[in-house]
Amino acid sequence: MDKRVGRHANRTPRVSVVIPAHNVAAFISETLESVLAQTFTDYEIVVVNDGSTDTTELETQLTKFWDVIVYLKQPNGGTARARNTGIEHSRGELIAFLDADDIWLPEYLREQIAYLDAGRLDMAYANASLFGAVYSPQETYMDRAPSNGPADFEAILSGRCNVITSGTVVVKRRIVELGMFDASLPGIGIEDFDLWLRMAKSGARIGYQRQVLLHYRVRLSGLSGNIIQQSERTVVALKCIKAKTELTAREEHVWRHTLNEAEAQLLLETGKAHLLRGEFREARLQFRAANGYYNKPKLRLVDWALSVAPITVAWAFKTWRAPELQFIPVAIDAPRIGNGSGAPVDRPWKSAPAARR
């Protein structure tokens, strides 16, 4: 572990800003400038280079920030380990997480800390505007992933409340008590979901602001990934949570419903990818399986239309849903749900409401 502490880095901060960095040299300067522009100034910045292959360029970009940051360099271990390293070397009573390609508005820390203090909260997150690979430049994070009602365990588990990590400030003591991020979990982003659930399960007081206080960069090559990767990650995350968490009967009911919904979403998105590839039989099978959950007349119509005019259906989708195409991968793997044949799978869905997103 290499460590470098800037001579002007805050030694007794209230807030430690933890920024994991892996192959983000192109974005890190803009991110750090947004921290240095904060109207709240009682903070330190901890940057963790997690085995970046662009370390030379990253450190070149960091040259003008050396005096004001704590810089840690370690072999690649994933985002969870990088964040844990940042937490372990932090000195503030609060941890503010920020990904190395996102951007805070100048009032971010002031507003978040005032909100956290006023509500005597253990954790607070805020809304973000989205930029980069987005459907609409006016879209916000909570437009795509809403937060409604109290942010308790069931709300986070079900997706009624969705936490954005770059917009989150947490009491450090609560994170440490819970063992921090679980670096043993597979995939990217699952460790965040897991920690927020453990926070809620432990009785932590969690609140959120609808006010947009940051810009969240959507990159198909970044942590966000394409729509199938996102859907797969949700399914894997839910299965991991079930394996490691003792759920009440009610929580297990919520978990089962959420998993069914996530698997249906994965089938639907996989069907779209097959459609764009001209694999019409596979697309029909995936759409039909997904509709076992959704029970939507529109999907039944698509199923029928694919049987009589598949090329027209593909043309219509590409024309009418053009903004969505960038999120759908050209190449897809074997079916992710079922017995590997691509056939519809038997799911205990019966009649259920449509997906939340």
Sequence and secondary structure as in RCSB ss.txt:
>XXXX:A:sequence
MDKRVGRHANRTPRVSVVIPAHNVAAFISETLESVLAQTFTDYEIVVVNDGSTDTTELETQLTKFWDVIVYLKQP
NGGTARARNTGIEHSRGELIAFLDADDIWLPEYLREQIAYLDAGRLDMAYANASLFGAVYSPQETYMDRAPSNGP
ADFEAILSGRCNVITSGTVVVKRRIVELGMFDASLPGIGIEDFDLWLRMAKSGARIGYQRQVLLHYRVRLSGLSG
NIIQQSERTVVALKCIKAKTELTAREEHVWRHTLNEAEAQLLLETGKAHLLRGEFREARLQFRAANGYYNKPKLR
LVDWALSVAPITVAWAFKTWRAPELQFIPVAIDAPRIGNGSGAPVDRPWKSAPAARR
>XXXX:A:secstr
 EEEE TTS SS SEEEEEEESS TTTHHHHHHHHHT S   EEEEEEEES TTHHHHHHHHGGGGGGEEEEEE 
   HHHHHHHHHHT  SSEEEE  TT EE TTHHHHHHHHHHHTT SEEEEEEEEEES S TT BHHHHS   S 
  HHHHHHTSS   GGGEEEEHHHHHHTTSS TTS SSSHHHHHHHHHHHHTT  EEEEEEEEEEEEE TTSSS 
 HHHHHHHHHHHHHHHHHH    HHHHHHHHHHHHHHHHHHHHHHHHHHHHTT HHHHHHHHHHHHHHH  HHHH
HHHHHHHH HHHHHHHHHHHTGGGGGGS SS  S SSSSSS      TTSS      
